[in-house]
Amino acid sequence: MEESRVLVEEIQELLDTKQYTTLRQKLSELNEPDIAAVMDELSEAEMLKVFRILPKTMAADIFAYLEVENQQFIITSLADRDAANIINNLMADDATDLLEEMPASIVKKLLANASPETRRDINHLLRYPEDSAGSIMTVEFVDLKESLTVAEAIERIRKVGLDSETINICYVLDRQRTLVGTVALRYLLVSDKDAIIGDIMHENVIAINTLMDQEEVARQFQKYDFIAMPVVDNENRLVGIITVDDIVDILQEEATEDIEKMAAIVPSDKPYMRTGVFETWKKRIPWLLLLMVSAAFTGKIITTFEDALSTYVVLTAFIPMLMDTGGNAGGQASVTIIRGLSLNEIEFRDMLRIIWKETRVAFLCGVTLAAANFVKLMVLDRVSLAVAGVVCLTLLVSVCIAKIVGCTLPMFAKKIGFDPAVMASPFITTIVDALSLLIYFQIATYMLGI
């Protein structure tokens, strides 16, 4: 972090003193991701100057690593021809991601100036549903005919390899462009030059359908440990590939979305520091309003049992502890289940086994908490045995119910098509708070005769 800060200051000094030749030489010695990270720290004017100074061979590669907002600023600041040149030199999936975030008027202008091949590839990707395999794939890959010899295949790789996302794996197609196999570059290099590709290819190909959800795509990569996977349509025709760098972005995006949902925040696709106050308010207030209204039931329950509380005022002191403990217990269960659902470790049909397991865990947790609390109540709080019994029994029952609610709600949510992350701590806590109070007052009414 300190090195990055020093580098930013050094580049700013070179800009201020107009040492552009030295700056260009300095930039050419750095890696593309490092240059992009530095540019993201500069002001818009400084960033644009640096981008214009960059060697043209590096510009498109660095552009792909910039934050989306900075990409948009640079594209809209460049002349039409220069902007189109950047689009033409981006990988199709990166260009598509950029255009999806930009106003339609700018997209239309950029596509009008882009090459026919780039327009075709981008329009091809834009057809697929958001967050599907088709929307994140790239169409730059090496395909080989099964009738080629190894020598002919290597010659084709030399011609198209520089414009491809990866050449480590080549995809073998028949006359109908159906995917029939794959061949690794290292096998081509060690095979006889007259060998036929169809004879040496690997035929057991694992492919992804264009409509597969990106989360499932990430799970396929995790399962098979691939660095790239082919994407096929419903007729098994090869239309693109997905590489592991795209999967890293997906995992970060999905993890961020789940964390925001679990915290009762409407998901956002912008970094925190680039999100305005008003926009942040809009993301947070819907759930806060909903949870506030639902929490009103808790107040209604307390009002209903007001007479009981006036008889045993001491019961009021233990309400926060009982509600918080129940909410925490439910939150533990829900987070565990949400993770299991996300990783496909558990399914809806496992519900009875999960409830049975969580019930036993809850009983052990509840007994432990009740025993510890009983000692505290008798030694420190010096309440009556009856009141201690009410509090401890409520604690045991509340923890058991909270665990069951916490493990079942996410599963029901996924079953009916909702994201299980929605049923996380805030939502679970609100439900468990109300249930804990009902249990507390019912037990108190029965045991204390109020």
matplotlib code that plots the C-alpha trace (Angstrom):
import matplotlib.pyplot as plt

x = [0.0, 2.9, 4.7, 1.5, 1.2, 4.9, 4.3, 1.3, 3.2, 6.1, 3.8, 2.0, 5.4, 6.4, 3.0, 3.4, 6.9, 5.8, 8.5, 6.3, 9.2, 10.4, 6.8, 6.3, 9.5, 8.5, 5.0, 6.4, 8.4, 5.3, 2.7, -0.7, -2.6, -0.2, -0.5, -4.4, -4.3, -2.2, -4.5, -7.5, -5.9, -5.3, -7.7, -9.7, -7.5, -4.3, -5.7, -6.6, -3.1, -1.5, -3.7, -2.8, 0.9, 0.7, 2.2, -0.6, 0.3, -0.4, -3.5, -6.2, -4.8, -4.5, -8.0, -9.5, -8.2, -9.6, -12.7, -15.9, -16.4, -12.9, -13.4, -16.5, -14.8, -11.9, -14.1, -16.3, -13.2, -11.5, -12.2, -14.6, -11.8, -9.6, -12.5, -13.4, -9.8, -9.9, -13.1, -11.7, -8.6, -10.5, -11.5, -15.2, -16.4, -14.6, -16.0, -19.5, -19.2, -18.2, -21.0, -23.6, -22.8, -22.8, -25.7, -27.4, -26.4, -22.7, -23.0, -24.6, -21.7, -19.0, -20.5, -20.9, -17.2, -16.1, -15.0, -17.6, -16.1, -16.2, -19.8, -20.8, -19.1, -20.5, -24.0, -23.7, -22.9, -25.5, -28.3, -27.8, -29.6, -27.7, -25.6, -25.7, -22.7, -23.4, -23.2, -19.8, -18.1, -15.5, -15.7, -11.9, -10.7, -8.7, -10.8, -9.5, -11.0, -10.7, -9.3, -6.2, -2.7, -0.7, 1.5, -1.5, -3.0, 0.2, 0.2, -3.4, -2.5, 0.3, -2.1, -5.0, -3.3, -2.5, -6.2, -7.4, -8.1, -6.0, -4.2, -3.4, -6.5, -7.8, -11.3, -12.0, -15.1, -16.7, -18.2, -21.3, -19.2, -20.3, -17.8, -16.3, -13.1, -10.2, -6.5, -3.9, -1.1, 1.6, 0.3, 0.5, 4.1, 5.2, 3.0, 4.1, 3.5, 1.6, -0.8, -4.5, -6.2, -9.2, -7.0, -5.1, -7.9, -9.5, -13.1, -14.7, -15.4, -17.1, -18.9, -21.3, -24.6, -25.0, -28.0, -26.3, -26.3, -22.9, -22.9, -23.3, -20.5, -18.2, -19.1, -18.2, -14.8, -14.3, -15.4, -13.1, -10.2, -10.1, -8.6, -11.0, -14.3, -16.1, -19.6, -22.1, -25.6, -28.5, -27.2, -23.7, -22.2, -19.2, -20.0, -17.4, -15.2, -15.1, -11.7, -10.7, -10.2, -13.9, -14.7, -12.7, -14.8, -18.0, -17.0, -16.3, -19.6, -21.7, -20.0, -20.5, -24.2, -24.8, -23.1, -25.2, -28.4, -27.5, -27.0, -30.4, -29.0, -30.2, -27.2, -25.0, -22.5, -20.4, -17.5, -18.4, -16.2, -17.8, -21.4, -23.1, -24.9, -28.3, -27.7, -26.5, -29.6, -31.8, -30.1, -30.5, -33.8, -36.3, -35.2, -34.9, -38.5, -39.7, -37.8, -39.0, -42.7, -42.2, -40.6, -43.7, -45.2, -42.6, -44.0, -47.5, -46.6, -45.1, -48.2, -50.4, -48.6, -48.3, -50.2, -47.9, -44.9, -46.4, -46.8, -43.2, -41.3, -38.0, -39.0, -38.5, -34.7, -34.2, -36.1, -33.1, -30.9, -33.5, -34.2, -30.5, -29.6, -32.4, -31.5, -27.8, -28.7, -31.0, -28.3, -25.7, -28.0, -29.1, -25.5, -24.4, -27.4, -27.0, -23.4, -24.3, -27.0, -24.6, -22.0, -24.6, -23.6, -27.2, -30.6, -34.2, -34.7, -32.2, -34.5, -35.6, -32.0, -31.0, -33.8, -33.0, -29.3, -30.0, -32.5, -29.9, -27.3, -29.8, -30.7, -27.0, -26.5, -29.7, -28.9, -25.4, -26.6, -29.5, -27.1, -24.7, -27.5, -29.1, -25.8, -25.7, -29.4, -29.0, -25.6, -25.4, -29.0, -30.4, -33.8, -36.3, -36.0, -39.3, -38.1, -34.8, -36.7, -38.8, -35.8, -33.7, -36.6, -37.4, -33.8, -33.7, -36.9, -36.0, -32.6, -34.2, -36.9, -34.4, -32.2, -35.1, -36.3, -32.8, -32.2, -35.6, -36.3, -33.3, -34.2, -37.9, -36.7, -34.5, -37.3, -39.7, -37.0, -35.7, -32.1, -31.5, -29.2, -32.3, -33.3, -30.2, -29.6, -31.9, -34.9, -34.3, -33.7, -37.0, -39.0, -37.1, -37.5, -41.3, -41.3, -39.0, -41.3, -44.4, -42.6, -41.3, -44.7, -46.5, -44.0, -44.1, -48.0, -48.0, -45.2, -45.8, -49.6, -50.0]
y = [0.0, 2.4, 1.5, 2.3, 5.7, 6.5, 5.6, 7.8, 10.8, 10.1, 10.1, 13.2, 15.0, 13.9, 15.3, 18.5, 19.1, 17.9, 15.2, 13.2, 11.2, 10.1, 9.2, 7.2, 5.2, 4.7, 3.4, 1.0, -0.7, -1.5, -4.2, -3.3, -4.0, -1.8, 1.1, 0.8, 0.8, 4.0, 5.7, 4.9, 7.0, 10.1, 12.9, 12.6, 15.2, 13.5, 10.0, 11.2, 12.7, 9.4, 7.4, 9.6, 9.2, 5.3, 3.3, 2.3, -1.3, -1.1, 1.2, -1.4, -3.9, -1.2, 0.1, -3.3, -3.1, 0.3, 1.0, 1.2, 4.9, 5.7, 3.6, 5.6, 8.9, 8.0, 6.7, 9.7, 12.0, 10.5, 11.2, 8.8, 7.1, 6.7, 5.4, 2.9, 1.8, 1.0, -1.0, -2.9, -3.9, -5.1, -8.7, -9.0, -9.8, -6.8, -4.5, -5.9, -5.3, -1.7, -1.0, -2.5, 0.3, 3.2, 5.4, 4.1, 7.2, 6.6, 2.9, 3.6, 6.0, 3.5, 0.6, 2.7, 3.4, -0.2, -2.8, -5.1, -8.1, -6.2, -5.1, -8.7, -10.1, -7.5, -7.8, -11.6, -11.3, -8.7, -11.1, -13.3, -12.9, -10.9, -13.1, -16.1, -17.9, -16.4, -12.8, -13.3, -15.5, -14.3, -15.2, -15.0, -18.6, -21.0, -23.5, -26.4, -28.7, -32.3, -33.1, -30.8, -32.2, -31.1, -28.9, -27.2, -26.7, -25.0, -22.8, -21.7, -21.0, -18.7, -16.8, -16.3, -16.9, -13.2, -12.2, -15.1, -15.1, -18.2, -20.7, -23.3, -25.3, -25.5, -26.6, -29.1, -28.7, -30.7, -29.4, -28.1, -26.3, -28.9, -29.3, -32.7, -32.5, -30.4, -30.6, -28.9, -26.9, -28.9, -32.1, -30.5, -29.5, -33.0, -34.9, -36.0, -33.1, -35.4, -36.7, -35.9, -33.7, -36.0, -38.9, -37.2, -34.9, -35.5, -36.4, -36.3, -32.6, -30.8, -27.8, -25.1, -24.1, -20.4, -20.0, -21.5, -19.0, -17.5, -18.9, -22.4, -21.7, -20.8, -24.1, -26.0, -24.3, -25.2, -28.8, -29.5, -27.1, -25.8, -22.5, -22.2, -23.9, -24.0, -22.5, -24.2, -23.6, -26.1, -27.8, -28.3, -25.7, -23.8, -20.1, -19.0, -19.7, -18.6, -18.2, -18.3, -14.5, -14.1, -16.5, -14.5, -11.4, -13.5, -14.9, -11.4, -10.0, -12.8, -12.7, -9.0, -9.3, -12.1, -10.0, -7.0, -9.1, -10.7, -7.2, -6.1, -3.8, -3.7, -4.9, -2.3, -2.7, 0.3, 0.5, 2.0, 5.1, 5.8, 5.5, 8.8, 9.5, 9.7, 6.5, 4.7, 5.9, 4.4, 1.0, 0.8, 2.4, -0.2, -3.0, -0.7, 0.4, -3.2, -4.4, -1.5, -2.2, -5.9, -5.1, -3.3, -6.7, -7.0, -3.8, -5.1, -8.3, -6.3, -4.1, -7.2, -8.5, -5.2, -6.4, -9.3, -7.0, -4.7, -7.6, -8.9, -5.8, -7.8, -9.8, -6.6, -6.7, -10.0, -9.2, -7.8, -10.8, -13.3, -11.5, -11.0, -14.6, -16.0, -13.7, -14.7, -18.4, -18.1, -16.0, -18.8, -21.4, -19.3, -18.3, -22.0, -23.1, -20.2, -21.1, -24.8, -23.9, -21.6, -24.3, -27.0, -29.0, -29.3, -29.4, -29.0, -32.7, -32.7, -30.5, -33.1, -34.3, -30.6, -29.9, -33.0, -32.0, -28.3, -29.4, -31.4, -28.7, -26.1, -28.3, -28.5, -24.8, -24.0, -26.2, -24.7, -21.1, -21.8, -23.3, -20.4, -18.0, -19.7, -19.3, -15.7, -15.1, -16.8, -15.5, -12.0, -10.9, -12.7, -13.3, -15.8, -19.4, -19.1, -16.1, -17.8, -20.9, -18.8, -17.0, -20.2, -22.3, -19.4, -19.3, -23.0, -23.0, -19.7, -21.1, -24.3, -22.4, -19.9, -22.6, -24.3, -21.0, -20.1, -23.3, -23.7, -20.1, -20.0, -23.4, -22.4, -19.2, -21.1, -23.5, -20.8, -19.0, -16.3, -15.8, -17.5, -14.7, -12.5, -14.8, -13.8, -12.2, -9.0, -10.9, -14.0, -11.7, -9.9, -13.1, -14.7, -11.6, -11.8, -15.6, -15.2, -12.7, -14.8, -17.8, -15.7, -14.4, -17.7, -19.5, -16.6, -16.7, -20.5, -20.7, -17.5, -17.6, -14.0]
z = [0.0, 0.9, -2.3, -4.3, -2.6, -3.4, -7.0, -7.3, -5.9, -8.2, -11.3, -10.1, -9.8, -13.3, -14.6, -12.7, -14.1, -17.6, -17.8, -20.2, -21.8, -18.4, -17.4, -20.5, -19.8, -16.2, -17.1, -19.7, -16.9, -14.8, -15.1, -16.5, -13.2, -11.3, -13.7, -13.6, -9.7, -9.8, -12.4, -10.2, -7.5, -9.7, -10.5, -13.7, -15.5, -14.4, -15.3, -18.8, -19.3, -18.2, -20.5, -23.5, -22.6, -22.4, -25.3, -27.6, -27.3, -23.5, -23.5, -24.1, -21.6, -18.9, -19.7, -18.9, -15.3, -14.5, -12.4, -14.4, -13.6, -14.9, -18.0, -18.8, -18.2, -20.5, -23.2, -23.3, -23.2, -26.2, -29.8, -31.5, -33.4, -30.4, -28.3, -30.9, -31.1, -27.4, -27.8, -30.8, -28.7, -25.6, -25.2, -26.2, -22.7, -21.2, -23.9, -23.3, -19.5, -20.2, -22.7, -20.4, -17.9, -20.3, -21.6, -24.8, -26.8, -26.1, -26.8, -30.1, -31.1, -30.0, -31.8, -35.0, -35.0, -33.9, -36.4, -37.8, -36.0, -32.6, -33.2, -34.0, -30.9, -28.6, -29.9, -29.6, -25.9, -25.2, -26.2, -23.2, -19.9, -17.2, -14.9, -17.3, -18.7, -22.1, -20.7, -19.1, -21.7, -24.3, -28.0, -28.5, -28.4, -30.6, -32.4, -34.5, -37.1, -36.2, -39.6, -39.2, -38.7, -35.6, -37.9, -39.4, -35.9, -34.6, -37.7, -37.0, -33.3, -34.5, -36.6, -34.1, -30.8, -30.0, -30.3, -28.1, -24.4, -23.9, -26.1, -23.4, -24.4, -28.0, -28.9, -31.6, -33.8, -36.5, -39.7, -37.9, -35.2, -32.7, -29.9, -30.1, -28.1, -26.7, -27.1, -24.8, -26.4, -24.6, -26.3, -29.7, -29.1, -28.2, -30.8, -34.3, -36.7, -39.1, -36.4, -36.9, -34.3, -34.2, -33.2, -30.3, -28.9, -25.5, -26.3, -22.8, -22.8, -19.9, -21.2, -19.8, -21.3, -22.3, -20.0, -16.9, -13.9, -13.1, -9.6, -11.0, -13.5, -10.6, -8.9, -12.0, -12.1, -8.4, -9.0, -12.0, -11.2, -14.8, -15.9, -18.8, -19.8, -23.2, -23.4, -25.8, -27.0, -26.8, -30.0, -28.4, -30.7, -29.3, -28.9, -26.3, -23.4, -19.7, -18.1, -14.4, -14.2, -14.9, -12.1, -9.6, -10.5, -10.2, -6.7, -5.5, -6.9, -5.5, -2.1, -1.9, -2.9, -0.2, 2.5, 1.7, 1.7, 5.0, 6.4, 5.1, 2.4, -1.2, -3.3, -5.0, -7.8, -6.8, -4.4, -1.0, -1.5, -4.9, -3.7, -2.8, 0.5, -1.1, -3.1, 0.1, 1.9, -0.9, -0.6, 3.2, 4.0, 2.4, 4.7, 7.7, 7.2, 6.8, 9.9, 11.9, 11.0, 11.7, 15.1, 16.1, 16.9, 19.7, 21.3, 20.9, 22.7, 25.6, 25.8, 25.9, 29.0, 30.7, 33.7, 34.2, 34.0, 36.6, 39.0, 38.5, 37.4, 37.7, 34.5, 32.4, 33.2, 31.4, 28.2, 26.3, 27.2, 26.1, 22.8, 22.0, 22.8, 20.7, 17.8, 18.0, 18.1, 15.1, 13.2, 13.8, 12.3, 9.3, 8.3, 8.4, 6.3, 3.8, 3.3, 2.8, 0.2, -1.7, -1.9, -2.8, 0.3, 1.4, -0.4, 0.5, 0.8, 3.7, 5.8, 8.3, 9.0, 9.4, 11.8, 13.9, 14.0, 14.9, 17.6, 19.3, 19.0, 20.3, 23.3, 24.3, 23.7, 25.6, 28.6, 28.8, 28.6, 31.1, 33.6, 33.4, 33.6, 36.6, 38.6, 37.7, 38.6, 42.0, 43.0, 41.5, 40.8, 43.9, 42.3, 43.6, 42.5, 40.5, 38.5, 37.8, 36.6, 34.3, 32.7, 32.3, 30.9, 28.5, 27.4, 26.7, 24.7, 22.8, 21.7, 20.4, 18.5, 17.2, 15.8, 14.0, 12.6, 11.5, 9.7, 8.0, 6.7, 4.3, 2.9, 2.3, 0.7, -1.8, -2.5, -3.6, -5.6, -3.3, -2.4, 1.0, 2.0, 2.5, 5.4, 7.5, 10.8, 10.7, 9.4, 11.6, 14.7, 14.2, 14.1, 17.0, 19.2, 18.9, 19.5, 22.5, 24.2, 23.6, 25.2, 28.1, 29.0, 28.6, 30.8, 33.3, 33.4, 34.0, 36.5, 38.5, 38.3, 36.8]

ax = plt.figure().add_subplot(projection="3d")
ax.plot(x, y, z, "-o")
ax.set_aspect("equal")
plt.show()
